[in-house]
Amino acid sequence: MSATVLAKSLFRSFQEARQKKSLLQQVREYRGFVHIHYETDQFIVETARTSHQLLKVLELRHEIFVEEWQGRRAYHGLDVDQYDFMADHLLIIDKSLAEVVGTYRLLSSHFTNRFYSASEFDLTEFLRIPAVKLELGRACVHPTYRNGQAIELLWKGLSRYIAKTKTEYLFGCSSVKSTSADVVGQIIHLMHADGQWSDEFEIRPTEDYHFPGFPRAAGEPMTTAQRKALLPPLLRSYLHAGAQVYGFPALDRDFECTDMLTILDWNRLNPRFKSRFSEV
């Protein structure tokens, strides 16, 4: 190994070690904002209050988003970004294992005016609305628990958080595991036909996430089964609750998926969802 290559390798190792130390310091200092807690026979659903709980969240997300989705491993074994320390983190804990098996990141406008979605979309018109907003993101569930029950638990915990913070709008990026403009165009066409798409806030992807070819024609018809297979359970859950997809999609090249900006006016929540999950 040449002296130049060795020097670059040592410098990279130093940078990575310093970054890891900085991340772990922020994790150690984390305490959360709003406390939510309830239990079932098998699970605890609550917001993270300790650095240990946040660390478990970041490890689970790494397992799902980095290892499962991307087939790689980050050097620190965590899925983490700057928004994690401005957020509350809703947890599902399996009592028998004392392990975090599901999580949801909650960024409330009570505590920050910086949102992950704004890195992918121009949210200017939406954020001007004088209302309490809550960005939902980084939702994931351990493969063993992907039976529908986890999403119900997350919704029940979320409804308690919304009641405490008096949230009026929920929003966030919903991912579709396709980068085909034809497929995504057809999905949006079907949403528009079902009254589940709107251009009210003129949502457009930022330059780095521009998806060539939008707006576009509907393309070949898609069956209900094909559409259901492409829409992840969480996005289907949002739409059933009364949410809409807004504006044009964003192409996420890193994760090889397409993100859609989803907004739910909590005052227009589907009455069936309200009776089933809401505490208000």
N, C-alpha and C positions, 0 to 999 in steps of 0.2 A: 504493500500500500504506500503510495507516494505521500510526501509530507503535506501536500495540498489537500489530497483526499482525506487524510487522517485529520487534518485541522478542521475541515468542513464537517466530518462525522462527529468530532468532539463538540463543535459549536452547536450542531443540531441536537445532540444529546443534552447539552447544557440548557438550550432553549426549552426542550421538552420537559426537563426536570423542573425548570423554573415555572413553566406554565402549570404543571401538575401541582406544584407547591401552592401557587396562587389559587387554583381551583379548589384544592382541599381546604385552604384557609377560608375561602368564601363559604364552602359547605359547612365548616365548623362553626361559622358565625350565624348560620341560618336559623331563624325561629318562626317564620310564618306570620300571617296577619290575622286571619279569621279562624276561629276554632269551630269545627264541625265534628260531631261524634254520634254514631248510633251503631247498634249491633243486631245481628240475627243469630240464630243458633250456630251457624258455621263461620260467619264473617264479622269483622269490624270494618266500618266505613268511617274514615275521619280524614281531616287535613293534617299534613305533616307538621309536627311541632318541634322536632329535634333534628340535629345534624345527621344522626344515625338513620332516621327515617328518610331524609332527603337522599342520602347516599344509596339506600336500598332502591329508591325510585330511579335514580340515574343508572344504577346497575341493571335494573329490569329493562329500562328503555334501551340500553346498549344491547342487551340480549335480543330484543325485538327489532329495533330499527337499524342497528349496525350489523349484528351477526346474522339475523334471520333474513332481513331485507337485502342487505348489501353483500353478504358473504365475506365480511372482513372483520377485523378487530381493531379498535382504537387502542393506542398504547397505554392509556390510563384506565381502560375498561369502563368508561362512563359515556353516556350520551348527555351532554351538557352544553348550555350556551348562556349568554349574558342574561337572558330573560328569566332563567330559573330562579334567580335570587331576588327578583321583583314580584314573584308569583306565590300563590298558595298551590299546594299539591294535594289533590284528593287521592286517598289510598283505599284499596281493598286489601285487607289482611286476612289470610286464612288462619283462624285461631289454632287449629291443630298443628300447623307448621310454624306459626309465628313468622310468616313470610309475606311480603308484599307481592300480590299476584295481579294487581291492576292499578292503573293510575291515570290521572287527568290533570293537566296543568291549567290553572285558573289565573288569568291576569286581569285584575279589576281596575277600572278607571279611577277608583277611590285611591289607589296606591301608586299608579304609574300612568304616564301618557305615552309610553313606548310599547309597541305591540309587534309581535313577530310577523303578523300578517302584512304589516306595512312594508316589510322587506320584499314581499312578493307582489303586493297590490297597492295602487294609489287609493287610499281610504279617505282622502280629504273631505269629500262631501258627507260621507257617513259620520266621520268623527266630529263634524260640526254640530250634530244633533245634541241639544242640551239634555242629556240623559245619562244615567249610569250604565256603563257598558262592561261586558265581561267577555274576554277572549278565551276560547276553549282550544286547547291544543295538546299535542304529544300524548294523545290517548292511546293506551295499549293494554293488552291483557295477555297473561301467560297462556301459551297454547292449550294447556290442560283445562283451562277455565273458559274457553270460548264456546259456551253453550247458550248464550243469551242472558243468563242470570247476571253475569258481570255488568252488562250494559244497564240492566235494571237497577243494580246496586249503585252504579255511577249516577244515573238519573235521580235516584232518591237522595243521594248525598248532594248532588248539584242543586236540587230544589231547596234544600235547607240552606245552602250557601247563598242562593239567590234571595231567599227571604231575609236573611240576615243583612245582606248588603243592599237590599232594595234595587236590585238590578232590573233594568228595563229591556236591554238588548243583549242577546248572546251572538257572538260571531266567531269566525275562525276559518282556517283552511281545511277543506275536506279533500282527501286524496283518492284518486281513482288510479288503479294500477294499469294504466295504459298511456302510451305516448303517441298513439295514432290519432291524427287530426280527424280522420273519418269517423272513428269510433266515438271520440269525445264530442264531435259535432253532432252526431246522432243522439247521444245522451242529452245534450243541451236542447236539441230540437224537441225531444220527447218531454223534457221538463217544461219547456215553454208551452207545449200543447196541454200539459196538465196544470198549468198555472203555478208552476214551481220555479220559474225563472223570471227575473226582473232586471231591468237596466236603470232602475230609479236613481241610484247613486253614481252612475257612470263608472263603475269599478273596472279598472284596466290593469293588466300586469305591468310591473316595472320592467325596465329595459332588460335586466339580466334574466327575467322569467318570461320574456315575450314568446308567445306560441304562434309561429307562422301559420297563416291561413285562416285566421278568425277576424270577423264573422265568416261563416261558410254555409253552404247549402246543407240540407239534411243528410244527403247521401243515401245509401242503401237502408231499407227498413230494418229495424232491430226488434227481435221478439221480446216479450216480457221476460222470458227466462234468461235471455242474453243480457238484458239490462240489469236484472237482479244479480246475476253472477258478477257483473263489473262493479256494481255499487257496493262499497263496503257496508257492513251492518250499521256502523255508527252514522254514516251519511243517510242511509235509509231511515234510521231512527229519527234523525233531525227532520227529514222531510215529512214523516208521519206526524211529528210534533207540530208541524205548521211552518217550518223554516222554508226559505227560498234560497236558490243560488242566484248570485248577482253578477252581472257583467260577463267579461270574457275570462277564460281559464288561464292559468299560469303553468308553464312547462318547467317542471323540476327535474333537471338533467341529472343531478347528483343521485336522487332516489329513483330515477327512471319512472316517474309517475306524473300525473296531472293534478294540479290543485285548483279547487273552485272555492270562491269566497261565499260562505254560507252565513246568513243572518236570520235570527229568530226574534221577532218582537214578542216578548214574554206575555204581554197583555193580549196577544192573539193566539196563545197556546191552545192547541187542540183540546177541547173539553175532556176527551177520553184520557189524554195524557195528564191533564190537571187532576182528575179524580184518582188516577192511579199512582202518580208520583209526587205531586205537589203538596207541600205542607201549608199552602196559603189558598 
